[in-house]
């Protein structure tokens, strides 16, 4: 599988580093801010920062073990240059620590506003200062080492030796210029501090053959976590296309309730209970007291809502894939599954930890979500796939409404909310009956994507994961056979075959983790291992996945790296390590005990 980009993070923003040490993406100051480096989306207008030898070179990359510090080695006939890149924790700063046997050219060309403005350039102590002519923000590049020499407007020649290049950001230069300076101290100690930060969080052991990718997936989830709030982003990028040259280009730099709930369960299963709790609390605290519990299917990292979408018409797009979008119009969609996603994560949390203080303290949010679901589960929606055509009734959405009501009922029964628990359980039974009557086709011996259609989609793989059907149910086994026949190709899973925008061109990486977990519930451990191993093969050499993968070309597609497959891989491997071939997770039933008894078909 081809190398794509390496991810850097400090829990505030993210950067992408190309295989030859070019930083082609950096949004400042936050994950969803305007990018100052966005050559990823336009090779001409987008800014970048490169380090390269003057002569021909070969490059290789690896993360320093157990961290998000990325090391790139540039090998020339005359010697080797080693670059350790990381974003500084607790500061809006990028550091490049260089140890080189050969001269290097450093080329730093930041552009404000996604490439709209060059910036007003002036000299500064040890480097250069760029100020945004249309705002108050500024960037400082500070160079330290043996006599760097400026050789162009934004270029320097670094002689052999040890160097540091620090890029620092301020939102208001006029107010902060007195304190706007590069970090003091020993660069080696700074690097050691960064390594300690990433290595300090707990992590359980996975399956030995999959441990390296498991550990990198956990670290990627942490890298997508907003350090101050515990929220987890779906991806750090915008407008990387599902299909090159086409328009499935979305902004994913937000906290999707669904994706984050998956991450909460994955953190829990990976051994990081604190990260799981922080994330669940963040989501519960965002529940609205009136109207739909979530104003939008996603939030910004600070807990506020982002509404609407705009196009950046001056950018050429990644490999000419337009439009480039900022914001996401899915903010206006009705997606019925997200309350169930969150309540499931909460239920799994209390089952794993025995901490009933969390649901007790957020009972108001649980009640709000379950009551709303009880009133609205019949509504058509856009589904988890965020279809942009007319809403419909989708099986996955309905099943997650059942999950919301069932888990809320189980939580309520334990917290002495008997009347509410009884009401929600009855509504859950109504949802279950509807799904069996309207979304199951006896003639096909299969569930379908939704009411009135015959096709299947990959989301149906979730039915046994939530306990909606027992793994041995003939209707479910028929569904699994159809998914294997229609959507699985080369061991990878397509989310569906077509939608209102045309065919789905590439496998959906999360789908493979759903398939592996469904195999585990059915006792097909060998098939689960094979599926996860196949997914591992199509990760980049750094162990990262995009939303989709083009196995024919060996390339990642969609926003990158994507939370979904990393969280799904962690959960699948953790289940495999705990209870191989079992339908339980760590000895805990996949659904609440008082829900399991309702699993028989209603007819």
Rosetta blueprint (number, residue, H / E / L):
1 X L
2 X L
3 X L
4 X L
5 X E
6 X E
7 X E
8 X E
9 X E
10 X L
11 X L
12 X L
13 X L
14 X E
15 X E
16 X E
17 X E
18 X E
19 X L
20 X L
21 X L
22 X L
23 X E
24 X E
25 X E
26 X E
27 X E
28 X L
29 X L
30 X L
31 X L
32 X L
33 X L
34 X L
35 X E
36 X E
37 X E
38 X L
39 X L
40 X L
41 X L
42 X L
43 X L
44 X L
45 X L
46 X L
47 X L
48 X E
49 X E
50 X E
51 X E
52 X E
53 X E
54 X L
55 X L
56 X L
57 X L
58 X E
59 X E
60 X E
61 X E
62 X E
63 X E
64 X L
65 X L
66 X L
67 X L
68 X L
69 X L
70 X E
71 X E
72 X E
73 X E
74 X E
75 X E
76 X E
77 X L
78 X L
79 X E
80 X E
81 X E
82 X E
83 X E
84 X E
85 X E
86 X E
87 X E
88 X L
89 X L
90 X L
91 X L
92 X L
93 X E
94 X E
95 X E
96 X E
97 X E
98 X E
99 X E
100 X E
101 X L
102 X L
103 X L
104 X E
105 X E
106 X E
107 X E
108 X E
109 X E
110 X L
111 X L
112 X H
113 X H
114 X H
115 X H
116 X L
117 X E
118 X L
119 X L
120 X E
121 X E
122 X E
123 X E
124 X E
125 X L
126 X L
127 X E
128 X E
129 X E
130 X E
131 X E
132 X L
133 X L
134 X L
135 X L
136 X L
137 X L
138 X E
139 X E
140 X E
141 X E
142 X E
143 X E
144 X E
145 X L
146 X L
147 X L
148 X L
149 X E
150 X E
151 X E
152 X E
153 X L
154 X L
155 X E
156 X E
157 X E
158 X E
159 X L
160 X L
161 X E
162 X E
163 X E
164 X E
165 X E
166 X E
167 X E
168 X E
169 X E
170 X E
171 X L
172 X L
173 X H
174 X H
175 X H
176 X H
177 X L
178 X L
179 X L
180 X L
181 X L
182 X L
183 X L
184 X L
185 X L
186 X L
187 X H
188 X H
189 X H
190 X H
191 X H
192 X H
193 X H
194 X H
195 X H
196 X H
197 X H
198 X H
199 X H
200 X L
201 X L
202 X L
203 X L
204 X L
205 X L
206 X L
207 X L
208 X H
209 X H
210 X H
211 X H
212 X H
213 X H
214 X H
215 X H
216 X H
217 X H
218 X H
219 X H
220 X H
221 X H
222 X H
223 X H
224 X L
225 X E
226 X L
227 X L
228 X L
229 X L
230 X L
231 X L
232 X E
233 X L
234 X L
235 X E
236 X L
237 X L
238 X E
239 X L
240 X L
241 X L
242 X L
243 X L
244 X L
245 X L
246 X L
247 X L
248 X L
249 X L
250 X L
251 X E
252 X L
253 X L
254 X L
255 X E
256 X E
257 X H
258 X H
259 X H
260 X H
261 X H
262 X H
263 X H
264 X H
265 X H
266 X H
267 X H
268 X H
269 X H
270 X H
271 X L
272 X L
273 X H
274 X H
275 X H
276 X H
277 X H
278 X H
279 X H
280 X H
281 X H
282 X H
283 X H
284 X H
285 X H
286 X L
287 X L
288 X L
289 X L
290 X L
291 X L
292 X L
293 X L
294 X L
295 X L
296 X L
297 X L
298 X E
299 X E
300 X L
301 X L
302 X L
303 X L
304 X L
305 X L
306 X L
307 X L
308 X L
309 X E
310 X E
311 X E
312 X L
313 X L
314 X L
315 X L
316 X L
317 X L
318 X E
319 X L
320 X L
321 X E
322 X L
323 X L
324 X L
325 X E
326 X E
327 X E
328 X L
329 X H
330 X H
331 X H
332 X H
333 X L
334 X L
335 X L
336 X L
337 X L
338 X H
339 X H
340 X H
341 X H
342 X H
343 X H
344 X H
345 X H
346 X H
347 X H
348 X H
349 X H
350 X H
351 X H
352 X H
353 X H
354 X L
355 X L
356 X L
357 X H
358 X H
359 X H
360 X H
361 X H
362 X L
363 X H
364 X H
365 X H
366 X H
367 X H
368 X H
369 X H
370 X H
371 X H
372 X H
373 X H
374 X H
375 X H
376 X H
377 X L
378 X L
379 X L
380 X L
381 X E
382 X L
383 X L
384 X L
385 X L
386 X L
387 X L
388 X L
389 X L
390 X L
391 X L
392 X E
393 X L
394 X E
395 X H
396 X H
397 X H
398 X H
399 X H
400 X H
401 X H
402 X H
403 X H
404 X H
405 X H
406 X H
407 X H
408 X H
409 X H
410 X H
411 X H
412 X H
413 X H
414 X H
415 X L
416 X L
417 X L
418 X H
419 X H
420 X H
421 X H
422 X H
423 X H
424 X H
425 X H
426 X H
427 X H
428 X H
429 X H
430 X H
431 X H
432 X H
433 X H
434 X H
435 X H
436 X H
437 X H
438 X H
439 X L
440 X E
441 X E
442 X L
443 X L
444 X L
445 X L
446 X E
447 X E
448 X L
449 X L
450 X E
451 X L
452 X L
453 X L
454 X L
455 X L
456 X L
457 X L
458 X H
459 X H
460 X H
461 X H
462 X H
463 X L
464 X L
465 X L
466 X L
467 X L
468 X L
469 X L
470 X L
471 X L
472 X L
473 X L
474 X H
475 X H
476 X H
477 X H
478 X H
479 X H
480 X H
481 X H
482 X H
483 X H
484 X H
485 X H
486 X H
487 X L
488 X E
489 X E
490 X L
491 X L
492 X E
493 X E
494 X L
495 X L
496 X L
497 X L
498 X E
499 X E
500 X L
501 X L
502 X E
503 X E
504 X L
505 X L
506 X L
507 X E
508 X E
509 X H
510 X H
511 X H
512 X H
513 X H
514 X H
515 X H
516 X H
517 X H
518 X H
519 X H
520 X H
521 X H
522 X L
523 X L
524 X L
525 X H
526 X H
527 X H
528 X H
529 X H
530 X H
531 X H
532 X H
533 X H
534 X H
535 X H
536 X H
537 X H
538 X L
539 X L
540 X L
541 X L
542 X L
543 X L
544 X L
545 X L
546 X E
547 X E
548 X E
549 X E
550 X E
551 X L
552 X L
553 X L
554 X L
555 X E
556 X E
557 X E
558 X E
559 X E
560 X E
561 X L
562 X E
563 X H
564 X H
565 X H
566 X H
567 X H
568 X H
569 X H
570 X H
571 X H
572 X H
573 X H
574 X H
575 X H
576 X H
577 X H
578 X H
579 X L
580 X L
581 X L
582 X L
583 X L
584 X E
585 X E
586 X L
587 X L
588 X E
589 X E
590 X L
591 X L
592 X L
593 X H
594 X H
595 X H
596 X H
597 X L
598 X L
599 X L
600 X L
601 X L
602 X L
603 X L
